[in-house]
């Protein structure tokens, strides 16, 4: 335990400055020396975190693929390196050419999923990817807002396409999902970096490392909501005939209510508003109850199964919004309780 925790007495020097000593073994292990810069953060839980001013940065990563590595395996390796925070990612082989199918898949991955990433070198045995976008160029809050807006629009447009049975419109919505995935991976990458680098934490607008856990869940919830928008669009082609106007109107109303709680959950997250988050959690229960009543009232026909699946996608949008609101409640409960 002495290797990770020690109790030191706080001392005062010069009449107004307090100091605390650090174990020499820690100094040696962290490669600190006299006059090294240390950043201090006062956390909301009454603790203090110390960081090195210049921390080890994850600059380069190299992975070797062989003839038995599938395209999906290669994609997973690249995404994992990207999420880990490496700026340069090199994919190489040992004495064989990278298959053309793998090269094509890597180019598609970079173009469609890895925000701010470019292929800076490509040869028969090596491809080098470099992340060029910095957090200062696309702040965390801006990226999350754009991701939310895209996911919300996907849901709205899916309902519009459902109303018109517009298959072409539905196909366009499905393609937009790549944009949501780009934001998701970008945000998760920066959250991972924020856990290790205090400057990224500060640039992200987060107050303490534990905030990253809540935001990670929120990002995944927004991604799942976008996925359900895609699922609604995909189901349109299976409908045999236009949906009854009365039922369609009820579907539109439930969709609108689910998007309202989605919007409010994101607003509560940005504002750290406990009461708004509480209201979202309560309103989601009402949306679910309305959805259940419509489900039970549906008369069986050849499209009933598809309509029920669409209603389930809408309900899941509301439920993921509740998950976001619960993150806010957990993070802000200190604002409405008294400690004894």
N, C-alpha and C positions, 0 to 999 in steps of 0.2 A: 504493500500500500504506500510505503514511503516513496516509491518511484513515481507515483501519480498524484499523491496528496501529502501535503505537509502543512502544519500550523505554524505560522510565523507571527511575531508580535509587531503591531503597528507602532512606529516610532515617529517622533516629531523632530524636525531640524529647522533651524533658522526662525523659529517662532510661529510659522504659518504653513510650513510644508511638511506633509506626512510622507514617510517612506516605509517600504517593506523590503526585506532582503529576499533574494531568490537562491535556491540551492545551486552550488557550483556544478553538480552533475547535470542539472537541467540546462544550465547555460552552455555546457560543453556539447550536450546532445543536440541542442537547437542551433549550434554554431553561432552563438551570440558572442559579442565582445564589448569592451568599453566603448561607449558612445553609440552603440546600436540603437536604432529608433524602435520604440515600442508603442503600439497604438492601444489605448484603453477605451473600453465601451462600458457605460453604466447601463445595465439591463433593467427592464421593468420589474424583474423578480428580485430586485435588491442585490444582485450579484454583479461582479465586475469581471469582464473578460479581457485578457491581454493577448495581443497579436503581434507577431513580427511585422515590421513595416514592409519589408521585402520578403515575401514568402516564395517558396519553391513553386514555380509555374509549370504547368503541364504543357510543354511546347510541342514535343514530337512523339508520335507513336507509330510503331511499325508492326504490321501483321503479315505473316506468310501464309499463302493459300496453296493447297496442293490439288492434284487432279481429282481427289475425292471430296473436295469442298464444294457443296452445292451453291447455287446462286443465293438461296435464302440464308444459308450459313454465312456467306460473305456479306450480305446486307446486314445481318444481325451484328457482325463484328464491327462494321463501319459505324452503325448507329450507336453501338456501345461506346466506341471511342469518342464519337461526337458528344454523347451525353456526359462522358467523363471529363470533358473540358479541354481535350487536346486541340491545339491550334493547327497542327500539321499531322495528317494521317497518311501513311504510306502503305500501299498494298503491293506486295511483291510475291514472286514465285522463286522456286529453286530450280533453275535450269530448264524451265519449260515456259511456253508462252501463256499469257493470260487468255483463256478462251474468249472468243468474240462475244459470246452470250453473256459472260460475266462482265466484260467491259461495257456492253450496252446497258446491263442492269445497274452498274455503278453510275453511269452517266445519268440514267433516269432517276436514280435515288438522289443524286446531288441536285438535279434540277427540280424535283418535285417535293423533296422532304427536308433537305438540309439547308436551312436559311443561312445566307451569307457565306456559303461554301462554294469554292470553285476548284476545278481540276487544273492544277498548275503544271503538271508534268504527266505525260503518258507515253509509254514505250511498250515493247512487246512483253517485257517481264516486270514492269513496274508502273503503278499509277499513284500520283501524289495529290492529295486533296488538302486545301488550306482554307481555314475559316477566316474570312476577312472582316465580317461585321463585328463591331464592338458594342458593348451594352450601351455606351453613351450615344451611339447612333440610333438605336432603337430601344428606348428605356423599357424596363419590365412592365410598368403600368400601361404603357401605350400598346405593347405587344399583346397583353392580356385583354385589353379593351377591344383591339381589332379581332382577336380570336373570338371573343364573345359576340361581337357584331356579326361576324361571318357565320357563326353557328346559329344565331337567331334568324338571320336572313335565310339560311338553308331551310330551317323549319318552316318559316312563313311561305317561302316559295314552293316547298313541297305540298303544302295545303292548297296553294293556288293551282299547282299542276294537277292535284287530285280533283279539284273542282271542275277543271276543264278536261280532265283525262288527257293531258298534254304530255305524251311520251318524250318528245324532243326536249321539252323543258325539264323533265325529270332526269334525263341523261346529263344535262348541263349541271344540274344540282349535284349529282353524284361526283362529277369531276372536281367540284369546288372543295370536296373533302380533303384533297391534297394540301390545300392552303391552310386548313385547320391543323393538319398534322405538322406542317412546317412551323407554325406558331407553337404548337405543343412541344415539339422537340427542342426548339429554341429556348422556351421558358424553362423546361426541365433541365437543360444544359446549364443555364445560368443559376438555377436553384442549387444544383450540385456544386457549382463553383463557389456560390455564396457560403456554403457550409465550410469551405476550406480557406476562403480568401475574404478577409474583412472588407477590403475595398470593393469587391463585387457585391457584398452584402449591403454596404452603404449605397452604392450606385443603384442597387435594385429598389431602394426605398424601404428596405426591411430593417427592423430595429434589433432583432436578435436571431441567432441561428435557428432557434426552434420555430420561427415564423415560416421557415422554408417547408416544414412538414405540412402545415395547413395549406399553403399555396400550392404545393405539389398535388394535394388531393383536389383542390379547386380546379387546377388545370386539367386534371384527368376527368373531372365531372363535365367540364365544358366540352372536352373532346368526345365524351360519351353522348352528350346531347346532340352534337353534330352528327355522330354515327346514327342516331335514331332519326334525324332528319333525312339522312341518306336512305335508311331502311324504308321510310314512308315513300320516298321517291321510287325506290325499287319495286315496291308492291303495286304501284299503279298499273303496270303492264299486265298484272294478273287479274284485274277486274274485268268481268265479262260485259258489264253494262254500267251506265251512269248510276251513281248512288242517289237514292231517294232524296229529294230536295230538303225535306224536313230533317232527315238524319244527317245530311251533309251540313245543314245549318248548325246542328248541335255539335257536330265534330269541329266545325270552325270556332264555335264558342269555347269549347274545351281547350282547343289549341291556343286561342287568344289568352285564356286564363293561365295556361301553363307558361306562356311566354312572359306574362306579367310577373309571375313569381320568379321566373328566371332573371328578368331584368332587375327586380328588386333585390334578389340575392346577390347579384354582382355589385349593385350600388351599395348594399350593406357591407360587402367585403371591402370595397374601396374606402368607404367612410368609417369602417369599424363601428358600425351602428348596431348596438345590441338589440334595441327595441324593434328596429326594422327587420332584423334577422328573426326575431321572435314572431313577428307578424307573418313573415314568409312561411315559417314552419307551420303556423296555424292555417294559413290559406291553402297550402298544399293539400292538407287533409280534406278541405272542401272540394278541391279539384278532383281528387281521387274518388270522392263520394259521387260527384256528378258523372264521372267516367263509368263508375260501377253501375249506376242506374241506367245509363244508356246501353251498356253492355247487356244488362238483364232484359232490356225492352226490345232488343233486336229480334226480328222474326227470321227464321232460317230461310236462306236461299243460297244460290251458288256463290254469292259474294260475301256471305256473312263471316266466314272464317278470315278473309282478308281484311274486312272492316274491323274486326276485333283485334287483329294484329296491329293495325294502324292506331287504334285507340290505345293499345298497350305502349306503343312507341311514344305517343303523346303523354301518357301517364308517367313514363320513365323520365321524360323531360322535367316534369314537375318534381319527381322524386329526387333527381340529381340536384335540382335547385334547392331542395330541402337539405341535402347533404352540404351544399355550400353554406347555407344559412347556419347550420350546426357548427361549422368551422368558426364562423364569426362569433357565435354564442360562446363557444369554448374559449376563444381568444379574448373576449371582452367581458366575461362574467365578473372580473374584478371591479368593473365599473359600477356594478349594481349590488354588491354585497359588502358587508362589514366583517372584518376579521377581528377575532377576539383572542 
